């Protein structure tokens, strides 16, 4: 058996299928280990991860169109950035609006991260300092938004084994469908 089975994606992902996971687990026993599972809309990879965990001998193709694996690879940097943001917001209550000097310090820290590290997981950072289910993909766009203290108290766990054993593709779902549509024993997720 592989590492821990996740029932939610390690990092925030709008539209992840965690609410569907338990029902999905119930149908997996219908398929054998010769089945090829193709996750056309892989997103966070949650269903691909669950499939490989419960069906380790099966081929599981994860379509990482959104490059979620890059976000996973940067968890240590994201955690370091979030630690600094926690320090900036100090004792600001959870869900409280962030204004003034504190807001400026957050954007100063983000600009520093972008210049020095060269990577920011904007989806995770947006989930930490913006209204629920809202995210932006640049500092400039975030600056147009109201900030709130939604920063979690703990680091995100590193997830080296989360995508382990998967066949990873990164393409339009139609392209992946065409590639596998005539293969025997294929299940499209």
C-alpha positions, 0 to 999 in steps of 0.5 A: 500500500502506498502512503496516505490516501487523501480525501481532499486535495493537498492545496486549494483548488476551485472545483475539486471533487472532494464532495464526490470522493466517497461515492466514487470510492464505492464504484471502484470495486466494479473495475479490475486492475487491468482497467485504464482510468483516464481522468479527463478533467484532472484538476487537483488530481484527487480522483486520480490519486484515490484511484491509484491508491485503491487500484495500485496495479491499474493504469491511471492517467491524470490530465494535469491541464492546470499544472497542479503538480507545479503548485505541489512542488512549491509547497515549501516556498508557499508555506514560508510565504504564508508564515510571513503573512501570518506574522504580518496579520498578527492577531487580526481575527479570522475573516477580518478585513485587512486594510492600511499598513498591514495590507501594504505589507502583504503586497510588499512581501508578495512583490519580494517573493515574486522578485526573489523566488520567482514563483507564487502559488496565487491560488493558495495565497488568494484563498488565504487573503481573499474572500472565499472561492475567489482568486487572482493570478497576479499581484496587480489583480489581487491589489484590486480586491479586498483582503481578509485574514483567511490564513490557515494556522498550520502549514500545508503538508508536503505531498511527494507521493500524492501523484505517485504512480500516475501517468501524467498528461497535460492537454485538452481533454478532447485530445486525451479522449481521442488518444484513449477512446479505442483502447480496451478496458478504458474508463473515463473519469 
